[in-house]
Amino acid sequence: MSAHSAPVNIAVLDDYQNVALSMADWSALGGRARVTVFNDHLADPDAVIDRLQPFEIVCVMRERTPMTRAIIEGLPRLRLIASTGARNASIDAKAAEEHGIQVVHTGYFPTPTIEMSWALILASARGLVEENASFRSGGWQRRIGSDLHGRTLGLFGLGNIGGAMARIGQAFGMNVIAWSQNLTAERAETAGATWVSKEDLFRQADILSIHLVLSGRTRGLVGAAELALMKPTARLVNTSRGPIVVEADLIAALKNKTIAGAAIDVFDQEPLPADHPLRSLPNLLATPHIGYVSQNLYERFYRDTVDNILRWLDDRASS
């Protein structure tokens, strides 16, 4: 058997729910590949390198295990990184290129994150987690929920997701305002929102929802100064990326009750350590980065991953 016809070894990383093999027809790879699925997460780069030594192809879920330069350089057999999503900032693309490693991506659609954002908003505003816990322990009607109709939805970012959030906010009868670094009043109006300054966004919003891409410009963009501008009855929602908000400042604002609460799906460190202070704040509703974890999107991710691998194998066989 030639080097190009020998089965390649494929590692599927961070399959937390153990569903990767059921989300696509991996049998399409036939005898051309051996697939190994890992359900756990390794945070130590040396442990990642040790685990992945036998593999020519590594399939990564976007921004779970990063493919840093050090990891890439420690994997001499690696030839293909198959990532979910249209982009993956945690892959060192330059290092991959320098080492002759191809990086491929899958399709993506934002509807699961949009739906998750509204699930968090509604659950936080109406205290659904607390009411459910009370109900299960024999209680009845413990708190007064907050209304959305007539309140102000502040959107920190008005791209594809932010624009959809604006339309849904209008359907709830909310006043929608928005700001981002490049947003204009005209673009905001087209999306059904009113442009305001960054300071007024934080001052006026009853629900402030973040919808920005993490970059050098947006990292730490929400800190103590911004949180101090918010109403004591306001809530912060983040389904974008954890580092956009200064974590220590958010913890302080929640502990001091500077704001009524927060609902977040993203964190600086993922998975979040079991003893992290965010896990013990009573006015925080938090979920483990599941905004994109939905049946339809996972099927898209893994189907496209298999297709990407098949194309790579075909190209390899013809070279």
N, C-alpha and C positions, 0 to 999 in steps of 0.2 A: 504493500500500500504506500503510495507516495505521500510526501509531507502534506500536500494540499488535499489529499483525499482522506487522510486520517481524521477521525472525529475530533472536533474541537471541544474544549471544556468551557462550559458557560456557568458563571456564578450569578444567581439572582439574589441581591442583597436586601435586607431589611423588609422582608415580607411579613410584617407584623401579624396580619390576619391569616396567614397561610392560605392565600387564595390565588397566588400568581399563576399556578399551573391550571387552575380552573377558569381563568378569565380569557384564555386564548387557546388556540389549537397548536400547542407546542409539538404535536406529533408531525406537523408539517416539516420539521427539521429532520425527520426520519433518522437514518443512521449517521447523519452528518455531525451530530453534536451530542454531548452528554451534559445534562442540565442538573445543577445542584442548587437547591434553594436554602437560604439561610433566613430563619425567622427572627433571630435575635439581632441586636445592634451592638457593634463594637466601637467604642469611642477612642480607644488607644490606637494611634496610627501604626505602631509596630505590630500590634495584634492583627490589624487589617492586612498588613503586608504579609504576615505569616500565613494567614488564612487563604489569601488569594494567589499564592505562588503557582499553583497548578493551572491557572485559568488564562485562556487567550481572550475570552470575552467576559466583561463584567457588566451586569445590568443594574443600574442604580435608580432608585426612586428619587426624584428631584429633591435635593438638599436634605437627604438623610445622611448617608455616608459621603463625606466630601472626597473628591479625587484630587488631592493636592499634589504639588510637584514631588514632595518627598515620597508619597505613596506610589505615584506613577513611576518614579525612578527606581523604586524598590521592586517593581514587577516586570522583569525582563521578558516574560512570555506574553504580556498583555498586548493585544492588537486592536481591540475594539471596545469602546465604552458606549453602551446603549443606555441613554438616559430618557426618562419620561419628561414630558413637557417640552415646550418650544425652546426653552433656554434653561440653563442650569448654572447659576453663578458659582456653585461650589466645585465645579470642574475647572482645573487649570488647563485651559484650552491650549495655551502656548507650550506648556510642558508636554502635553499630548502630541502636538504637532512636531515638536523637536524630536520626539522618540518614535515617530512614525505610527502613532496610534490614532485611528479614526474615531471621531465622536459623532454620534447620530442622535437625533431627537424624535419625539413622537408628536402627534397632534395633541390639541388641548382645547377645552372649552370652559368658560368661567362660570357657567350656571350653578354648579355645586357650591362654589364659594359664595356666590350671591345669595343663594338660599340659606346657607349656613350663617351668613351675616345677619339675615333677618330672624333666623331662629334664635341667635344670641340676643339680638335687640329685644325681641318679644319676651324671651324667657327672663332676661334681666329686668325689664320694665315691670313685668307682672309677678316676679318672684316665684317662677314656676318650680324651680328646684327646691326651694324652702317649703313651698306649699305641698309638694309631692312628698317630701320627707315627713312633714307634719301629718299628712293624711295617712301615710303608712304606719305611723306610730299612734294613730287614734285621734289626732287633732282635727280641727275644723276652722278654716278662715283665720289665719294668723296675721295677715298684713293687708295693707291697701296698695293696690297696684298703681303704676303710673300710666297715664294716657299717652297715646301717640298723636291722635287727632288734635290738630291745632297747635302742636308743639313744633319745634324747629329741629330739622335734621341737618347737621353740618357734615359735609363730605370733604374730607382731606384727600383730594384727588378725584378727578372727574373723567377718567378714561373709560374703557369698556365696562369695567365693573362699576365704577362710580356713576356712570350714566344710567346703568340699569337700576342702581340703588336709588337714584333720583326719581325715576319713573315710579318705582314701587312706593317710595315715600309720598309722592303725590297721591297715589291711590289710597293711602292711609289718611289723606287730608293733612299732611304735614307741610310746613313751610320749609323749602329746601334751599340751603345756601352752600356755597362751595369756595374752596381756595386750593391752589397748588402753585408751584413756582412759575409755571408757564401758562397758567390759565388766564384767559381774557374774559371780559364781561360778555362779549358776543358769543364765545364758545359756551360759556356757562348758560346763557339764555337759550341757546339751541338745545342744550341737554335738559332744559326745564328747571334750571337752578338760577339763583342770584349770586353773582360774584361779590365777595366781601374780602376785606383784608384778612391776613392770617390772624391778627389779634381779634378782630371782630368775629371770626369763625369760632374761636374758642370762647369768647364772651357770650355769644348769642345761642350757641347750640345747646339743645336739651339732650340730644344724642349726637355724639361726634364719632363718626365712623371713618377709619383710615383705609384708603385704597391707593397706595403708592407702591412703586417698585423700590426695593432696597438698593441703594447706591451710595456712593460717597457723599452725595448731596443730601440724601434723605436720612442717613444714619444719625440717630440722636436728634431728629428734627422736633420731636415732642419731648420736652423736659420740664423741669420744675417751673420755669417762667410761664410756659403755655398752660400747664395744669392749674397754676394759680389763677389764671384768668377765667377758668370755667366756673359756672354756677355750682353752688353746693348741692343742687338737685340734679346735676347733669351726670351723664354716663359716657364713658369712653369705650369704644368697640374697636378691636384690632384683629382682622383676619388676614392681614397682609404679611408683614414680617416683624418679628419681635424687636430687633434692634432699631427700628424707626422710633420707638419710644424708649427713653432712658429708664431702664428697669427699676433702678433704685429710687428714682423720682416718682414712678408710678406706685411703688410699694409705700413710699412715704405719704403720698396723697391719699391712698386708701386707708392707711393706718390712722392718719390725722383727720379723715373724713372731709378732706378738702373738696372731694367730689362724692356723689352718692354711691357710685360703684363703677365697675368696669367689667367688660365681657371680652375675653381674649382667647384666641385659638393658636397663637404663635408666641415663641419664646426665644430669648437669646441663646439658650442651650437646650437642645432637643436630642433625646428625651430629657425632660426636666427631672433633676434629682429628686428622690423621694422626700428629702428633708428641706426642700427649697421653701423659703418664706411665702411664695405665692400660693402654695398649697394650703395655707392656713388662714387666709384672709376671708372673713365672713362676707364682705361686700364685693368679692370677686367671683364671677362666674367664669370658669376656665375649662377648655376642652383641649385634648392632646393633638392639635394640628390635624384636624379631620375635615377641614373645609373642602378639600379636594377628594376626600375618601368617599366615593360614591360608586355604585354599580356601573353606571354608564361610562364614567370617566376612567375607572380602572380597566374596563373592557377595552376602551380606546387605547389606553397606555400599553397594555400587554399585547394586544393585536398588532399595534404598530411596531412594538419591540420585536416581535417574531418576524414581521415583514422586513424590518431593518436588518435583522441578522441573516435572513434568507438572501437579501440583496448582497450583503457583504460576502457571504459564502459563495454566491454565484460569481461575483467579481473576482474573488480569490481563486476559484477553480479555473477561470478563463485567463488568469494572468500567467 
